[in-house]
Amino acid sequence: MSRSELDWFKSSYSSAQGDSCIEIAVTGQAIHVRDSKDVTRPHFAVGRAEWARFVGFVSEV
């Protein structure tokens, strides 16, 4: 899936200035992650199970 076909969104915790943030796009197979400050750079994708583990980890911190 190309970058332009993904439905990207920022966290509701993102600052009003939009700095220091990531955007994610969810598909059936993966979570795609990109830098919101430079959306022309390549993004990376992780599996849904790996993303769930990551979110679980950071929510405990």
Biopython code that builds the backbone (N, CA, C, O; Angstrom):
import numpy as np
from Bio.PDB.StructureBuilder import StructureBuilder

atoms = [
    (1, "MET", "N", (0.850, -1.175, 0.000)),
    (1, "MET", "CA", (0.000, 0.000, 0.000)),
    (1, "MET", "C", (0.895, 1.237, 0.000)),
    (1, "MET", "O", (1.854, 1.307, 0.768)),
    (2, "SER", "N", (0.594, 2.192, -0.840)),
    (2, "SER", "CA", (1.439, 3.377, -0.922)),
    (2, "SER", "C", (1.120, 4.356, 0.208)),
    (2, "SER", "O", (0.057, 4.308, 0.825)),
    (3, "ARG", "N", (2.058, 5.218, 0.445)),
    (3, "ARG", "CA", (1.936, 6.223, 1.520)),
    (3, "ARG", "C", (0.692, 7.077, 1.332)),
    (3, "ARG", "O", (0.029, 7.413, 2.314)),
    (4, "SER", "N", (0.355, 7.440, 0.085)),
    (4, "SER", "CA", (-0.790, 8.314, -0.155)),
    (4, "SER", "C", (-2.123, 7.588, 0.034)),
    (4, "SER", "O", (-3.150, 8.237, 0.228)),
    (5, "GLU", "N", (-2.125, 6.267, -0.018)),
    (5, "GLU", "CA", (-3.359, 5.500, 0.151)),
    (5, "GLU", "C", (-3.705, 5.245, 1.618)),
    (5, "GLU", "O", (-4.818, 4.820, 1.928)),
    (6, "LEU", "N", (-2.770, 5.498, 2.507)),
    (6, "LEU", "CA", (-3.007, 5.243, 3.920)),
    (6, "LEU", "C", (-3.737, 6.418, 4.566)),
    (6, "LEU", "O", (-3.568, 7.567, 4.157)),
    (7, "ASP", "N", (-4.546, 6.120, 5.574)),
    (7, "ASP", "CA", (-5.284, 7.144, 6.315)),
    (7, "ASP", "C", (-4.506, 7.459, 7.590)),
    (7, "ASP", "O", (-4.678, 6.790, 8.609)),
    (8, "TRP", "N", (-3.649, 8.479, 7.531)),
    (8, "TRP", "CA", (-2.748, 8.826, 8.628)),
    (8, "TRP", "C", (-3.457, 9.681, 9.659)),
    (8, "TRP", "O", (-4.305, 10.504, 9.312)),
    (9, "PHE", "N", (-3.112, 9.491, 10.936)),
    (9, "PHE", "CA", (-3.621, 10.369, 11.987)),
    (9, "PHE", "C", (-2.607, 10.502, 13.113)),
    (9, "PHE", "O", (-1.764, 9.631, 13.326)),
    (10, "LYS", "N", (-2.715, 11.629, 13.833)),
    (10, "LYS", "CA", (-1.844, 11.913, 14.969)),
    (10, "LYS", "C", (-2.564, 11.559, 16.256)),
    (10, "LYS", "O", (-3.789, 11.442, 16.293)),
    (11, "SER", "N", (-1.795, 11.393, 17.288)),
    (11, "SER", "CA", (-2.335, 11.147, 18.615)),
    (11, "SER", "C", (-3.124, 12.359, 19.097)),
    (11, "SER", "O", (-2.794, 13.498, 18.765)),
    (12, "SER", "N", (-4.150, 12.108, 19.870)),
    (12, "SER", "CA", (-4.902, 13.210, 20.479)),
    (12, "SER", "C", (-4.055, 13.946, 21.503)),
    (12, "SER", "O", (-4.419, 15.044, 21.923)),
    (13, "TYR", "N", (-2.929, 13.363, 21.917)),
    (13, "TYR", "CA", (-2.012, 14.008, 22.855)),
    (13, "TYR", "C", (-1.005, 14.907, 22.153)),
    (13, "TYR", "O", (-0.174, 15.528, 22.815)),
    (14, "SER", "N", (-1.060, 14.991, 20.842)),
    (14, "SER", "CA", (-0.126, 15.815, 20.079)),
    (14, "SER", "C", (-0.330, 17.287, 20.428)),
    (14, "SER", "O", (-1.456, 17.727, 20.661)),
    (15, "SER", "N", (0.761, 18.038, 20.463)),
    (15, "SER", "CA", (0.658, 19.460, 20.799)),
    (15, "SER", "C", (0.031, 20.238, 19.650)),
    (15, "SER", "O", (0.000, 19.769, 18.513)),
    (16, "ALA", "N", (-0.461, 21.415, 19.954)),
    (16, "ALA", "CA", (-1.093, 22.271, 18.953)),
    (16, "ALA", "C", (-0.102, 22.708, 17.877)),
    (16, "ALA", "O", (-0.495, 22.971, 16.741)),
    (17, "GLN", "N", (1.184, 22.787, 18.231)),
    (17, "GLN", "CA", (2.197, 23.184, 17.260)),
    (17, "GLN", "C", (2.519, 22.059, 16.277)),
    (17, "GLN", "O", (3.081, 22.311, 15.212)),
    (18, "GLY", "N", (2.174, 20.843, 16.622)),
    (18, "GLY", "CA", (2.408, 19.710, 15.739)),
    (18, "GLY", "C", (3.835, 19.206, 15.719)),
    (18, "GLY", "O", (4.197, 18.423, 14.841)),
    (19, "ASP", "N", (4.656, 19.637, 16.667)),
    (19, "ASP", "CA", (6.052, 19.215, 16.674)),
    (19, "ASP", "C", (6.239, 17.931, 17.479)),
    (19, "ASP", "O", (5.398, 17.563, 18.299)),
    (20, "SER", "N", (7.341, 17.271, 17.230)),
    (20, "SER", "CA", (7.718, 16.073, 17.986)),
    (20, "SER", "C", (6.601, 15.036, 18.037)),
    (20, "SER", "O", (6.224, 14.568, 19.111)),
    (21, "CYS", "N", (6.097, 14.695, 16.912)),
    (21, "CYS", "CA", (4.971, 13.771, 16.881)),
    (21, "CYS", "C", (5.150, 12.741, 15.769)),
    (21, "CYS", "O", (5.880, 12.952, 14.800)),
    (22, "ILE", "N", (4.475, 11.648, 15.944)),
    (22, "ILE", "CA", (4.405, 10.649, 14.887)),
    (22, "ILE", "C", (2.958, 10.553, 14.421)),
    (22, "ILE", "O", (2.035, 10.989, 15.109)),
    (23, "GLU", "N", (2.787, 9.986, 13.262)),
    (23, "GLU", "CA", (1.467, 9.676, 12.747)),
    (23, "GLU", "C", (1.417, 8.178, 12.509)),
    (23, "GLU", "O", (2.435, 7.557, 12.205)),
    (24, "ILE", "N", (0.239, 7.603, 12.647)),
    (24, "ILE", "CA", (0.090, 6.184, 12.343)),
    (24, "ILE", "C", (-1.057, 5.988, 11.368)),
    (24, "ILE", "O", (-1.964, 6.814, 11.261)),
    (25, "ALA", "N", (-0.988, 4.880, 10.667)),
    (25, "ALA", "CA", (-2.061, 4.443, 9.784)),
    (25, "ALA", "C", (-2.251, 2.951, 10.035)),
    (25, "ALA", "O", (-1.283, 2.192, 10.088)),
    (26, "VAL", "N", (-3.479, 2.546, 10.187)),
    (26, "VAL", "CA", (-3.793, 1.160, 10.526)),
    (26, "VAL", "C", (-4.338, 0.446, 9.295)),
    (26, "VAL", "O", (-5.246, 0.939, 8.627)),
    (27, "THR", "N", (-3.770, -0.721, 9.007)),
    (27, "THR", "CA", (-4.309, -1.592, 7.953)),
    (27, "THR", "C", (-4.629, -2.939, 8.588)),
    (27, "THR", "O", (-4.379, -3.139, 9.776)),
    (28, "GLY", "N", (-5.165, -3.838, 7.828)),
    (28, "GLY", "CA", (-5.514, -5.154, 8.347)),
    (28, "GLY", "C", (-4.319, -5.944, 8.842)),
    (28, "GLY", "O", (-4.451, -6.746, 9.767)),
    (29, "GLN", "N", (-3.154, -5.733, 8.245)),
    (29, "GLN", "CA", (-1.971, -6.514, 8.583)),
    (29, "GLN", "C", (-0.952, -5.784, 9.442)),
    (29, "GLN", "O", (-0.150, -6.432, 10.116)),
    (30, "ALA", "N", (-0.959, -4.443, 9.440)),
    (30, "ALA", "CA", (0.144, -3.725, 10.081)),
    (30, "ALA", "C", (-0.284, -2.349, 10.579)),
    (30, "ALA", "O", (-1.344, -1.826, 10.237)),
    (31, "ILE", "N", (0.597, -1.795, 11.402)),
    (31, "ILE", "CA", (0.505, -0.400, 11.839)),
    (31, "ILE", "C", (1.681, 0.317, 11.186)),
    (31, "ILE", "O", (2.833, -0.067, 11.386)),
    (32, "HIS", "N", (1.395, 1.347, 10.414)),
    (32, "HIS", "CA", (2.423, 2.108, 9.717)),
    (32, "HIS", "C", (2.716, 3.355, 10.547)),
    (32, "HIS", "O", (1.797, 3.982, 11.075)),
    (33, "VAL", "N", (3.991, 3.713, 10.664)),
    (33, "VAL", "CA", (4.423, 4.820, 11.515)),
    (33, "VAL", "C", (5.312, 5.745, 10.692)),
    (33, "VAL", "O", (6.188, 5.296, 9.952)),
    (34, "ARG", "N", (5.065, 7.060, 10.838)),
    (34, "ARG", "CA", (5.921, 8.035, 10.140)),
    (34, "ARG", "C", (6.111, 9.275, 11.006)),
    (34, "ARG", "O", (5.367, 9.512, 11.958)),
    (35, "ASP", "N", (7.116, 10.050, 10.654)),
    (35, "ASP", "CA", (7.434, 11.308, 11.319)),
    (35, "ASP", "C", (6.514, 12.394, 10.765)),
    (35, "ASP", "O", (6.520, 12.652, 9.561)),
    (36, "SER", "N", (5.733, 13.023, 11.617)),
    (36, "SER", "CA", (4.784, 14.037, 11.143)),
    (36, "SER", "C", (5.470, 15.314, 10.673)),
    (36, "SER", "O", (4.860, 16.108, 9.957)),
    (37, "LYS", "N", (6.721, 15.528, 11.059)),
    (37, "LYS", "CA", (7.444, 16.724, 10.637)),
    (37, "LYS", "C", (7.972, 16.611, 9.209)),
    (37, "LYS", "O", (8.244, 17.628, 8.571)),
    (38, "ASP", "N", (8.119, 15.395, 8.703)),
    (38, "ASP", "CA", (8.616, 15.186, 7.342)),
    (38, "ASP", "C", (7.935, 13.958, 6.755)),
    (38, "ASP", "O", (8.491, 12.860, 6.760)),
    (39, "VAL", "N", (6.737, 14.160, 6.255)),
    (39, "VAL", "CA", (5.934, 13.039, 5.768)),
    (39, "VAL", "C", (6.418, 12.491, 4.422)),
    (39, "VAL", "O", (5.898, 11.484, 3.942)),
    (40, "THR", "N", (7.404, 13.144, 3.814)),
    (40, "THR", "CA", (7.946, 12.644, 2.560)),
    (40, "THR", "C", (8.961, 11.526, 2.768)),
    (40, "THR", "O", (9.271, 10.778, 1.840)),
    (41, "ARG", "N", (9.477, 11.417, 3.992)),
    (41, "ARG", "CA", (10.445, 10.351, 4.295)),
    (41, "ARG", "C", (9.726, 9.013, 4.363)),
    (41, "ARG", "O", (8.514, 8.969, 4.575)),
    (42, "PRO", "N", (10.462, 7.926, 4.185)),
    (42, "PRO", "CA", (9.835, 6.598, 4.261)),
    (42, "PRO", "C", (9.261, 6.327, 5.654)),
    (42, "PRO", "O", (9.780, 6.801, 6.665)),
    (43, "HIS", "N", (8.195, 5.564, 5.673)),
    (43, "HIS", "CA", (7.611, 5.140, 6.937)),
    (43, "HIS", "C", (7.998, 3.691, 7.187)),
    (43, "HIS", "O", (8.547, 3.029, 6.306)),
    (44, "PHE", "N", (7.714, 3.200, 8.381)),
    (44, "PHE", "CA", (7.948, 1.786, 8.650)),
    (44, "PHE", "C", (6.650, 1.175, 9.155)),
    (44, "PHE", "O", (5.736, 1.882, 9.580)),
    (45, "ALA", "N", (6.585, -0.122, 9.103)),
    (45, "ALA", "CA", (5.380, -0.829, 9.525)),
    (45, "ALA", "C", (5.758, -1.948, 10.484)),
    (45, "ALA", "O", (6.806, -2.580, 10.350)),
    (46, "VAL", "N", (4.882, -2.177, 11.448)),
    (46, "VAL", "CA", (5.043, -3.284, 12.389)),
    (46, "VAL", "C", (3.743, -4.075, 12.409)),
    (46, "VAL", "O", (2.671, -3.541, 12.124)),
    (47, "GLY", "N", (3.850, -5.340, 12.746)),
    (47, "GLY", "CA", (2.667, -6.180, 12.846)),
    (47, "GLY", "C", (1.751, -5.713, 13.969)),
    (47, "GLY", "O", (2.188, -5.040, 14.902)),
    (48, "ARG", "N", (0.488, -6.074, 13.869)),
    (48, "ARG", "CA", (-0.495, -5.647, 14.868)),
    (48, "ARG", "C", (-0.153, -6.193, 16.258)),
    (48, "ARG", "O", (-0.328, -5.488, 17.252)),
    (49, "ALA", "N", (0.329, -7.426, 16.342)),
    (49, "ALA", "CA", (0.683, -8.009, 17.648)),
    (49, "ALA", "C", (1.865, -7.267, 18.264)),
    (49, "ALA", "O", (1.877, -7.014, 19.469)),
    (50, "GLU", "N", (2.854, -6.917, 17.451)),
    (50, "GLU", "CA", (4.013, -6.182, 17.948)),
    (50, "GLU", "C", (3.615, -4.785, 18.411)),
    (50, "GLU", "O", (4.116, -4.298, 19.425)),
    (51, "TRP", "N", (2.718, -4.143, 17.675)),
    (51, "TRP", "CA", (2.236, -2.818, 18.067)),
    (51, "TRP", "C", (1.494, -2.904, 19.401)),
    (51, "TRP", "O", (1.671, -2.041, 20.261)),
    (52, "ALA", "N", (0.680, -3.918, 19.580)),
    (52, "ALA", "CA", (-0.056, -4.098, 20.837)),
    (52, "ALA", "C", (0.908, -4.272, 22.009)),
    (52, "ALA", "O", (0.680, -3.718, 23.085)),
    (53, "ARG", "N", (1.981, -5.035, 21.810)),
    (53, "ARG", "CA", (2.982, -5.185, 22.869)),
    (53, "ARG", "C", (3.653, -3.860, 23.185)),
    (53, "ARG", "O", (3.867, -3.536, 24.353)),
    (54, "PHE", "N", (3.986, -3.090, 22.156)),
    (54, "PHE", "CA", (4.612, -1.781, 22.346)),
    (54, "PHE", "C", (3.690, -0.849, 23.125)),
    (54, "PHE", "O", (4.123, -0.224, 24.094)),
    (55, "VAL", "N", (2.439, -0.747, 22.720)),
    (55, "VAL", "CA", (1.489, 0.130, 23.400)),
    (55, "VAL", "C", (1.294, -0.330, 24.854)),
    (55, "VAL", "O", (1.210, 0.498, 25.761)),
    (56, "GLY", "N", (1.224, -1.624, 25.068)),
    (56, "GLY", "CA", (1.115, -2.139, 26.440)),
    (56, "GLY", "C", (2.312, -1.756, 27.284)),
    (56, "GLY", "O", (2.167, -1.398, 28.452)),
    (57, "PHE", "N", (3.491, -1.830, 26.695)),
    (57, "PHE", "CA", (4.713, -1.474, 27.422)),
    (57, "PHE", "C", (4.725, -0.002, 27.789)),
    (57, "PHE", "O", (4.960, 0.338, 28.949)),
    (58, "VAL", "N", (4.476, 0.883, 26.825)),
    (58, "VAL", "CA", (4.567, 2.315, 27.105)),
    (58, "VAL", "C", (3.438, 2.791, 28.008)),
    (58, "VAL", "O", (3.593, 3.800, 28.696)),
    (59, "SER", "N", (2.326, 2.106, 28.025)),
    (59, "SER", "CA", (1.237, 2.524, 28.906)),
    (59, "SER", "C", (1.551, 2.212, 30.370)),
    (59, "SER", "O", (0.936, 2.783, 31.271)),
    (60, "GLU", "N", (2.496, 1.317, 30.606)),
    (60, "GLU", "CA", (2.893, 0.967, 31.974)),
    (60, "GLU", "C", (3.984, 1.888, 32.517)),
    (60, "GLU", "O", (4.245, 1.903, 33.720)),
    (61, "VAL", "N", (4.610, 2.644, 31.642)),
    (61, "VAL", "CA", (5.740, 3.498, 32.052)),
    (61, "VAL", "C", (5.248, 4.724, 32.766)),
    (61, "VAL", "O", (6.051, 5.558, 33.185)),
]
sb = StructureBuilder()
sb.init_structure("model")
sb.init_model(0)
sb.init_chain("A")
sb.init_seg("    ")
for serial, (resi, resn, name, xyz) in enumerate(atoms, 1):
    if name == "N":
        sb.init_residue(resn, " ", resi, " ")
    sb.init_atom(name, np.array(xyz, "f"), 0.0, 1.0, " ", f" {name:<3s}", serial, name[0])
structure = sb.get_structure()
